[in-house]
Amino acid sequence: MVRIIATLIVLIMSMHVQAERDSLATLKAEIEHQKLPGVHAVIIEHDGVRLAEWYFKGHDQTIGQDLSAISFNADTPHDVRLVTKSVVSMLFGIAHHDGLIPDLEQPIVSFFPEFTDLPSAYTADVKLRHVLSMTSGWNWDEFTYPYTDPRNSEIAMEFSDDPLKFVLTQPRVAEPGTHFTYSGGDVALVGAVIARAAKMPLDRYAEEKLFGPLGITTTEWSKRLDVPRAASGLRLTPNAMAKIGQLILHKGIHNARQLVPASWIQASTTQQIDIPSKLAPGSAYRRFWWLGEFEGQRWIGAFGNGGQRIWIVPERKLLVVTTMGLYDSPDQGRVPQTILATAIKATTSRATQ
């Protein structure tokens, strides 16, 4: 009887493994046949096991430039756009823990003493914690117009003579801390605060405190006026994105070393801010990370224009990374979500074994 039960268990497990392989094989075929268009790379990991690492051919961009067709591989950096914000969140958490930026109640304007002519009514009560939560209260709009349109607030910031001053002089439309507005301008301020506190450029600080310790050697960070774009400037390989996601899964630990404070990750990925439902239905946002649920699973996400995603499903120990070329496309939400749904389905039986 014991032998029969053992045989049945082995048979059931093998059936689960085969079902998982079938689901992932079907997913890969749909990508290859453009039923899921624009996909450049997919990484799926479950409980420390890499189930998929796929690379495809497609058209990438970098800010202001079409890179045309590329045959992607593990060493090809990819524009991650707004995923950059989540990396900046980690860098801020490190700087805060190290005592470089101890007080989140400090007025944001105090970090920029060169702007002596700023209207105090717009800046005096905006604290560092407000820009970290994108509740600064300044007028900002990144969704009415695409990122190719100068009426988009982030693009307008890019074209301004002084991006930081541009952000700090936007009209006040809400009291700080009361209203969420997705704002690359707030992130630009946070990036500048980190650089000033660390007394080094943001990209160098990232190399010393995060990328270097993680073993990430292939990075690019686009700049404007010789300043790294904190809101959207990073190019990373999918494996580098996976390492960022693994830090969330492992509460900031890499190779037994605490790189990002666990308390910062906890606060960044569990405390939620209400956001307008039309912006991202069923989602919330905290310290430059998206939070939500999908098919009953709580997820944490770093999202970038075009389909760039780092999905973390903590209770499932699941990590999904995608890079895509769907910039400003209506498919940029649907395609990565389909990949996440398949990954959850494929690992359901594995999680219950």
VOPAGU-2260 file (C-alpha; in pm, 1 decimal, decimal comma):
REM VOPAGU-2260
SITE   aa  ch    i         X         Y         Z
SITE  MET   A    0       0,0       0,0       0,0
SITE  VAL   A    1     280,5     241,1      89,7
SITE  ARG   A    2     447,3     167,4    -243,8
SITE  ILE   A    3     120,6     234,6    -429,7
SITE  ILE   A    4      71,2     567,8    -252,2
SITE  ALA   A    5     428,7     668,2    -326,5
SITE  THR   A    6     382,2     579,5    -691,2
SITE  LEU   A    7      62,5     785,0    -707,8
SITE  ILE   A    8     238,2    1084,1    -552,7
SITE  VAL   A    9     519,1    1063,1    -808,1
SITE  LEU   A   10     262,9    1031,7   -1088,5
SITE  ILE   A   11      65,8    1335,3    -968,1
SITE  MET   A   12     382,1    1541,4    -932,6
SITE  SER   A   13     496,6    1448,6   -1281,2
SITE  MET   A   14     155,0    1548,2   -1416,5
SITE  HIS   A   15     186,8    1885,0   -1242,2
SITE  VAL   A   16     533,2    1939,2   -1388,0
SITE  GLN   A   17     408,2    1849,7   -1734,7
SITE  ALA   A   18     112,1    2086,6   -1703,3
SITE  GLU   A   19     351,4    2364,0   -1599,9
SITE  ARG   A   20     576,6    2294,7   -1897,2
SITE  ASP   A   21     279,4    2285,7   -2133,1
SITE  SER   A   22     149,9    2623,0   -2008,7
SITE  LEU   A   23     487,5    2786,9   -2050,9
SITE  ALA   A   24     546,9    2624,8   -2390,2
SITE  THR   A   25     210,0    2758,8   -2508,6
SITE  LEU   A   26     298,0    3103,9   -2378,3
SITE  LYS   A   27     631,3    3104,1   -2562,2
SITE  ALA   A   28     462,1    2994,0   -2885,7
SITE  GLU   A   29     205,8    3275,4   -2856,8
SITE  ILE   A   30     488,8    3526,3   -2821,9
SITE  GLU   A   31     680,4    3379,8   -3115,4
SITE  HIS   A   32     369,9    3392,2   -3335,8
SITE  GLN   A   33     288,1    3750,6   -3230,1
SITE  LYS   A   34     -37,1    3660,3   -3056,8
SITE  LEU   A   35     129,3    3846,8   -2773,6
SITE  PRO   A   36     311,1    4116,2   -2971,8
SITE  GLY   A   37     617,2    4321,9   -2894,1
SITE  VAL   A   38     780,4    4095,5   -2636,0
SITE  HIS   A   39    1159,7    4114,0   -2617,7
SITE  ALA   A   40    1239,5    3904,9   -2309,3
SITE  VAL   A   41    1067,2    3704,4   -2036,6
SITE  ILE   A   42    1209,1    3566,3   -1713,2
SITE  ILE   A   43     995,4    3357,1   -1477,5
SITE  GLU   A   44    1127,7    3230,6   -1143,1
SITE  HIS   A   45     939,9    3035,0    -881,2
SITE  ASP   A   46    1075,9    2961,3    -534,2
SITE  GLY   A   47    1430,2    3022,1    -656,3
SITE  VAL   A   48    1394,8    2802,0    -965,6
SITE  ARG   A   49    1417,4    2967,0   -1307,7
SITE  LEU   A   50    1138,4    2822,1   -1518,5
SITE  ALA   A   51    1178,7    3043,4   -1824,1
SITE  GLU   A   52    1436,7    3275,0   -1975,1
SITE  TRP   A   53    1341,8    3368,2   -2330,2
SITE  TYR   A   54    1474,2    3628,1   -2571,8
SITE  PHE   A   55    1320,2    3746,6   -2897,6
SITE  LYS   A   56    1379,7    3994,2   -3176,4
SITE  GLY   A   57    1213,5    4333,8   -3188,7
SITE  HIS   A   58    1240,0    4712,4   -3206,4
SITE  ASP   A   59    1363,1    4896,2   -2897,6
SITE  GLN   A   60    1396,6    5265,6   -2822,8
SITE  THR   A   61    1599,3    5482,9   -2598,7
SITE  ILE   A   62    1482,1    5829,8   -2505,1
SITE  GLY   A   63    1456,5    6027,2   -2825,8
SITE  GLN   A   64    1603,1    5754,7   -3047,8
SITE  ASP   A   65    1473,3    5447,0   -3231,3
SITE  LEU   A   66    1722,6    5160,7   -3202,2
SITE  SER   A   67    1552,1    4956,9   -3478,6
SITE  ALA   A   68    1548,7    4575,5   -3479,8
SITE  ILE   A   69    1758,8    4393,7   -3219,6
SITE  SER   A   70    1807,7    4023,8   -3152,5
SITE  PHE   A   71    1793,3    4033,9   -2774,8
SITE  ASN   A   72    1999,9    3811,6   -2548,1
SITE  ALA   A   73    2098,8    3793,2   -2182,7
SITE  ASP   A   74    2360,4    4066,7   -2226,3
SITE  THR   A   75    2141,8    4320,6   -2410,7
SITE  PRO   A   76    2042,8    4621,8   -2199,5
SITE  HIS   A   77    1687,9    4743,5   -2253,0
SITE  ASP   A   78    1511,6    5070,6   -2179,5
SITE  VAL   A   79    1317,9    5013,9   -1856,6
SITE  ARG   A   80    1171,4    5365,4   -1847,5
SITE  LEU   A   81     961,1    5417,5   -1534,9
SITE  VAL   A   82    1103,0    5106,6   -1364,7
SITE  THR   A   83    1388,3    5349,2   -1291,5
SITE  LYS   A   84    1168,4    5506,4   -1023,3
SITE  SER   A   85    1158,1    5182,7    -821,7
SITE  VAL   A   86    1538,0    5158,1    -834,2
SITE  VAL   A   87    1558,4    5517,0    -708,3
SITE  SER   A   88    1329,4    5417,4    -420,9
SITE  MET   A   89    1579,1    5150,8    -317,1
SITE  LEU   A   90    1866,0    5399,7    -340,5
SITE  PHE   A   91    1677,4    5644,4    -121,6
SITE  GLY   A   92    1609,4    5370,0     132,9
SITE  ILE   A   93    1982,0    5296,2     150,0
SITE  ALA   A   94    2074,5    5663,6     189,9
SITE  HIS   A   95    1806,9    5713,0     454,8
SITE  HIS   A   96    1925,1    5410,1     652,0
SITE  ASP   A   97    2286,5    5527,8     632,1
SITE  GLY   A   98    2189,3    5860,7     786,4
SITE  LEU   A   99    2256,3    6070,7     477,6
SITE  ILE   A  100    1891,0    6181,8     466,4
SITE  PRO   A  101    1759,4    6125,6     818,8
SITE  ASP   A  102    1446,1    6339,4     828,8
SITE  LEU   A  103    1155,0    6270,9     592,1
SITE  GLU   A  104     976,9    6575,5     740,0
SITE  GLN   A  105    1239,2    6812,6     597,3
SITE  PRO   A  106    1093,5    7063,3     349,2
SITE  ILE   A  107    1195,1    6965,5      -1,9
SITE  VAL   A  108    1297,1    7321,7     -85,4
SITE  SER   A  109    1564,7    7311,6     186,8
SITE  PHE   A  110    1766,8    7078,5     -34,7
SITE  PHE   A  111    1780,1    7341,8    -310,0
SITE  PRO   A  112    1907,0    7664,9    -151,4
SITE  GLU   A  113    2013,9    7798,4    -490,8
SITE  PHE   A  114    1650,3    7867,3    -578,8
SITE  THR   A  115    1607,1    8173,7    -362,0
SITE  ASP   A  116    1328,8    8314,0    -579,4
SITE  LEU   A  117    1086,2    8022,1    -542,5
SITE  PRO   A  118     731,6    8122,0    -442,1
SITE  SER   A  119     707,1    8007,7     -79,4
SITE  ALA   A  120     334,0    7943,1    -111,3
SITE  TYR   A  121     412,7    7657,8    -349,1
SITE  THR   A  122     704,5    7500,3    -163,5
SITE  ALA   A  123     726,0    7574,8     207,8
SITE  ASP   A  124     498,7    7294,6     332,5
SITE  VAL   A  125     598,8    7026,7      77,5
SITE  LYS   A  126     800,7    6772,4     273,4
SITE  LEU   A  127    1035,3    6503,5     153,1
SITE  ARG   A  128     778,3    6238,0     245,9
SITE  HIS   A  129     529,3    6404,5      12,0
SITE  VAL   A  130     746,6    6377,8    -298,0
SITE  LEU   A  131     832,1    6018,6    -202,2
SITE  SER   A  132     461,3    5936,0    -214,0
SITE  MET   A  133     384,0    6155,6    -518,5
SITE  THR   A  134     149,6    6369,6    -310,4
SITE  SER   A  135     340,3    6697,2    -342,4
SITE  GLY   A  136      27,3    6878,6    -459,3
SITE  TRP   A  137     187,6    7039,6    -765,4
SITE  ASN   A  138      17,5    7037,0   -1102,0
SITE  TRP   A  139     146,3    6744,2   -1310,8
SITE  ASP   A  140       2,5    6537,0   -1595,8
SITE  GLU   A  141     177,7    6241,1   -1758,1
SITE  PHE   A  142    -132,6    6060,8   -1887,6
SITE  THR   A  143    -337,0    6300,6   -2098,4
SITE  TYR   A  144     -62,1    6317,2   -2359,3
SITE  PRO   A  145     192,0    6050,5   -2463,8
SITE  TYR   A  146     559,3    6074,4   -2377,0
SITE  THR   A  147     627,6    6197,9   -2728,9
SITE  ASP   A  148     419,6    6511,6   -2671,6
SITE  PRO   A  149     575,4    6826,9   -2517,5
SITE  ARG   A  150     246,6    6887,8   -2332,3
SITE  ASN   A  151     323,9    6579,9   -2120,6
SITE  SER   A  152     462,3    6718,9   -1794,4
SITE  GLU   A  153     766,6    6492,6   -1785,9
SITE  ILE   A  154     857,7    6584,7   -2143,2
SITE  ALA   A  155     804,4    6952,7   -2063,1
SITE  MET   A  156    1045,2    6908,7   -1771,1
SITE  GLU   A  157    1295,5    6746,6   -2008,0
SITE  PHE   A  158    1282,3    7044,8   -2244,6
SITE  SER   A  159    1304,9    7307,1   -1971,6
SITE  ASP   A  160    1622,3    7504,3   -1904,6
SITE  ASP   A  161    1631,6    7386,6   -1542,0
SITE  PRO   A  162    1432,6    7066,1   -1475,5
SITE  LEU   A  163    1443,0    7094,4   -1094,9
SITE  LYS   A  164    1323,3    7452,5   -1093,6
SITE  PHE   A  165    1055,4    7357,7   -1344,2
SITE  VAL   A  166     912,4    7105,9   -1095,7
SITE  LEU   A  167     939,3    7335,1    -795,1
SITE  THR   A  168     753,2    7618,4    -969,5
SITE  GLN   A  169     449,7    7420,9   -1086,2
SITE  PRO   A  170     115,9    7561,8    -966,2
SITE  ARG   A  171     -30,0    7419,3    -648,1
SITE  VAL   A  172    -349,7    7221,4    -709,5
SITE  ALA   A  173    -382,5    7024,7    -382,5
SITE  GLU   A  174    -260,0    7033,8     -26,0
SITE  PRO   A  175      54,4    6820,7      20,6
SITE  GLY   A  176     -21,8    6467,7     131,5
SITE  THR   A  177    -386,9    6472,7      24,1
SITE  HIS   A  178    -388,6    6374,7    -343,3
SITE  PHE   A  179    -182,6    6128,6    -549,4
SITE  THR   A  180     -54,5    6248,9    -886,4
SITE  TYR   A  181     184,6    6028,2   -1082,6
SITE  SER   A  182     486,9    6253,9   -1119,2
SITE  GLY   A  183     828,3    6203,7   -1270,6
SITE  GLY   A  184     898,9    6552,2   -1141,0
SITE  ASP   A  185     873,6    6434,7    -780,6
SITE  VAL   A  186    1117,6    6153,9    -863,3
SITE  ALA   A  187    1360,3    6397,7   -1024,4
SITE  LEU   A  188    1365,4    6589,0    -696,4
SITE  VAL   A  189    1426,4    6269,4    -498,5
SITE  GLY   A  190    1713,9    6172,9    -728,7
SITE  ALA   A  191    1872,2    6514,8    -678,0
SITE  VAL   A  192    1831,6    6486,9    -300,1
SITE  ILE   A  193    2012,3    6150,4    -301,0
SITE  ALA   A  194    2296,8    6285,5    -513,6
SITE  ARG   A  195    2341,6    6593,5    -296,7
SITE  ALA   A  196    2329,5    6397,3      28,1
SITE  ALA   A  197    2574,5    6135,3    -101,5
SITE  LYS   A  198    2797,0    6401,4    -262,3
SITE  MET   A  199    2817,8    6204,9    -584,8
SITE  PRO   A  200    2610,7    6160,8    -902,4
SITE  LEU   A  201    2309,3    5932,3    -876,8
SITE  ASP   A  202    2447,5    5674,9   -1120,6
SITE  ARG   A  203    2773,4    5648,0    -927,4
SITE  TYR   A  204    2584,2    5606,6    -599,8
SITE  ALA   A  205    2375,5    5332,9    -761,1
SITE  GLU   A  206    2690,2    5155,6    -877,4
SITE  GLU   A  207    2850,4    5168,5    -531,9
SITE  LYS   A  208    2547,4    5083,0    -321,7
SITE  LEU   A  209    2327,1    4862,8    -538,6
SITE  PHE   A  210    2444,4    4752,3    -881,8
SITE  GLY   A  211    2800,7    4665,8    -782,2
SITE  PRO   A  212    2702,8    4456,2    -478,0
SITE  LEU   A  213    2436,5    4278,6    -688,2
SITE  GLY   A  214    2692,1    4191,5    -955,9
SITE  ILE   A  215    2509,9    4402,6   -1216,3
SITE  THR   A  216    2778,1    4512,3   -1460,8
SITE  THR   A  217    2578,1    4613,9   -1769,1
SITE  THR   A  218    2389,1    4935,9   -1705,5
SITE  GLU   A  219    2328,4    5258,0   -1892,5
SITE  TRP   A  220    2171,1    5571,9   -1749,7
SITE  SER   A  221    2068,5    5845,9   -1990,9
SITE  LYS   A  222    2135,4    6201,3   -1878,7
SITE  ARG   A  223    2011,2    6553,3   -1933,3
SITE  LEU   A  224    2248,7    6839,6   -1853,1
SITE  ASP   A  225    2489,9    6569,2   -1733,4
SITE  VAL   A  226    2238,8    6457,2   -1466,1
SITE  PRO   A  227    2099,3    6100,0   -1470,0
SITE  ARG   A  228    1726,6    6090,7   -1540,6
SITE  ALA   A  229    1586,6    5963,5   -1211,1
SITE  ALA   A  230    1235,4    5916,7   -1345,0
SITE  SER   A  231    1300,4    5711,8   -1657,0
SITE  GLY   A  232    1662,6    5695,2   -1767,3
SITE  LEU   A  233    1786,2    5343,5   -1691,5
SITE  ARG   A  234    1872,1    5066,5   -1934,9
SITE  LEU   A  235    1911,9    4727,3   -1768,2
SITE  THR   A  236    1933,2    4365,4   -1877,1
SITE  PRO   A  237    1638,7    4142,0   -1783,0
SITE  ASN   A  238    1868,0    3954,3   -1544,7
SITE  ALA   A  239    1951,1    4281,5   -1370,2
SITE  MET   A  240    1578,4    4350,1   -1340,2
SITE  ALA   A  241    1536,4    4002,6   -1190,6
SITE  LYS   A  242    1799,8    4080,5    -928,4
SITE  ILE   A  243    1607,7    4394,0    -831,6
SITE  GLY   A  244    1292,9    4183,6    -796,7
SITE  GLN   A  245    1475,9    3921,4    -593,1
SITE  LEU   A  246    1571,7    4191,4    -343,0
SITE  ILE   A  247    1201,7    4252,6    -281,9
SITE  LEU   A  248    1134,8    3878,7    -241,9
SITE  HIS   A  249    1427,4    3841,2      -0,9
SITE  LYS   A  250    1354,6    4157,5     200,1
SITE  GLY   A  251    1663,1    4339,7      78,0
SITE  ILE   A  252    1913,3    4057,7     128,4
SITE  HIS   A  253    2158,1    3941,7    -138,8
SITE  ASN   A  254    2417,9    3672,3     -67,4
SITE  ALA   A  255    2356,7    3706,0     308,5
SITE  ARG   A  256    2416,7    4083,3     292,9
SITE  GLN   A  257    2146,3    4338,3     370,9
SITE  LEU   A  258    2173,3    4573,4      72,6
SITE  VAL   A  259    1840,4    4753,9     113,9
SITE  PRO   A  260    1692,3    4794,9     463,1
SITE  ALA   A  261    1413,9    4544,4     524,8
SITE  SER   A  262    1213,1    4815,4     700,4
SITE  TRP   A  263    1226,2    5033,7     387,5
SITE  ILE   A  264    1107,3    4750,4     165,6
SITE  GLN   A  265     831,7    4666,5     412,3
SITE  ALA   A  266     710,6    5026,7     420,8
SITE  SER   A  267     743,1    5065,8      43,9
SITE  THR   A  268     544,8    4755,4     -45,5
SITE  THR   A  269     270,2    4726,3     213,8
SITE  GLN   A  270     151,1    5076,7     304,3
SITE  GLN   A  271     -87,0    5194,5      36,3
SITE  ILE   A  272    -193,2    5524,9    -108,1
SITE  ASP   A  273    -529,9    5566,9    -269,9
SITE  ILE   A  274    -493,5    5655,3    -636,0
SITE  PRO   A  275    -756,0    5754,7    -893,3
SITE  SER   A  276    -932,1    5441,4   -1016,4
SITE  LYS   A  277    -908,4    5553,8   -1379,2
SITE  LEU   A  278    -528,6    5558,1   -1349,1
SITE  ALA   A  279    -479,4    5195,6   -1247,3
SITE  PRO   A  280    -796,1    5014,7   -1138,4
SITE  GLY   A  281    -745,7    4799,3    -830,6
SITE  SER   A  282    -391,2    4923,6    -773,0
SITE  ALA   A  283    -214,8    5136,2    -515,4
SITE  TYR   A  284     122,1    5310,1    -502,5
SITE  ARG   A  285     385,2    5355,4    -235,9
SITE  ARG   A  286     736,6    5499,1    -260,2
SITE  PHE   A  287     762,0    5439,1    -635,1
SITE  TRP   A  288     627,7    5081,6    -632,3
SITE  TRP   A  289     288,3    4966,1    -761,5
SITE  LEU   A  290      80,9    4737,7    -538,4
SITE  GLY   A  291    -226,5    4531,5    -613,4
SITE  GLU   A  292    -393,7    4192,6    -654,7
SITE  PHE   A  293    -442,8    3973,0    -958,4
SITE  GLU   A  294    -644,5    3650,3    -959,7
SITE  GLY   A  295    -635,1    3647,8    -580,0
SITE  GLN   A  296    -260,6    3698,5    -560,2
SITE  ARG   A  297    -102,4    4005,0    -399,2
SITE  TRP   A  298     166,0    4153,5    -621,2
SITE  ILE   A  299     431,9    4423,8    -606,7
SITE  GLY   A  300     539,3    4582,3    -932,8
SITE  ALA   A  301     782,8    4812,7   -1106,3
SITE  PHE   A  302     623,8    4927,0   -1433,4
SITE  GLY   A  303     776,4    5106,4   -1730,5
SITE  ASN   A  304     622,6    5247,7   -2047,7
SITE  GLY   A  305     618,3    4993,2   -2328,4
SITE  GLY   A  306     559,4    4681,2   -2118,5
SITE  GLN   A  307     869,3    4682,4   -1898,2
SITE  ARG   A  308     774,4    4497,8   -1581,4
SITE  ILE   A  309     912,0    4350,1   -1263,0
SITE  TRP   A  310     627,5    4155,4   -1101,6
SITE  ILE   A  311     677,5    4006,4    -753,6
SITE  VAL   A  312     411,7    3778,6    -603,4
SITE  PRO   A  313     543,6    3731,7    -247,1
SITE  GLU   A  314     311,9    3459,1    -118,5
SITE  ARG   A  315     378,9    3255,2    -432,2
SITE  LYS   A  316     756,2    3330,6    -426,1
SITE  LEU   A  317     706,1    3419,7    -790,4
SITE  LEU   A  318     908,4    3666,5    -996,7
SITE  VAL   A  319     820,8    3767,9   -1353,1
SITE  VAL   A  320    1029,0    4007,5   -1564,1
SITE  THR   A  321     931,0    4136,0   -1908,0
SITE  THR   A  322    1087,2    4377,3   -2154,5
SITE  MET   A  323     887,3    4491,9   -2456,8
SITE  GLY   A  324     873,2    4744,4   -2736,3
SITE  LEU   A  325     511,5    4852,2   -2688,9
SITE  TYR   A  326     591,8    5215,0   -2608,9
SITE  ASP   A  327     272,8    5422,2   -2579,1
SITE  SER   A  328      73,6    5124,2   -2711,6
SITE  PRO   A  329    -266,5    5019,5   -2574,4
SITE  ASP   A  330    -126,1    4664,2   -2554,3
SITE  GLN   A  331     146,1    4758,6   -2306,7
SITE  GLY   A  332     -78,0    4665,4   -2012,4
SITE  ARG   A  333    -254,0    4362,7   -2158,1
SITE  VAL   A  334      49,1    4167,8   -2279,9
SITE  PRO   A  335     255,9    4168,0   -1957,6
SITE  GLN   A  336     -57,6    4095,0   -1753,7
SITE  THR   A  337    -126,6    3791,1   -1972,8
SITE  ILE   A  338     227,4    3670,0   -1908,6
SITE  LEU   A  339     181,8    3718,2   -1534,0
SITE  ALA   A  340    -150,2    3529,0   -1540,5
SITE  THR   A  341      12,2    3237,6   -1722,3
SITE  ALA   A  342     301,4    3231,5   -1474,9
SITE  ILE   A  343      59,7    3222,0   -1181,3
SITE  LYS   A  344    -139,7    2942,9   -1342,7
SITE  ALA   A  345     172,0    2745,8   -1436,3
SITE  THR   A  346     308,3    2756,6   -1082,8
SITE  THR   A  347     -18,0    2690,7    -896,9
SITE  SER   A  348      40,3    2316,0    -874,0
SITE  ARG   A  349     407,6    2363,5    -790,4
SITE  ALA   A  350     312,1    2592,3    -499,7
SITE  THR   A  351      83,2    2329,6    -348,9
SITE  GLN   A  352     329,1    2040,4    -371,2
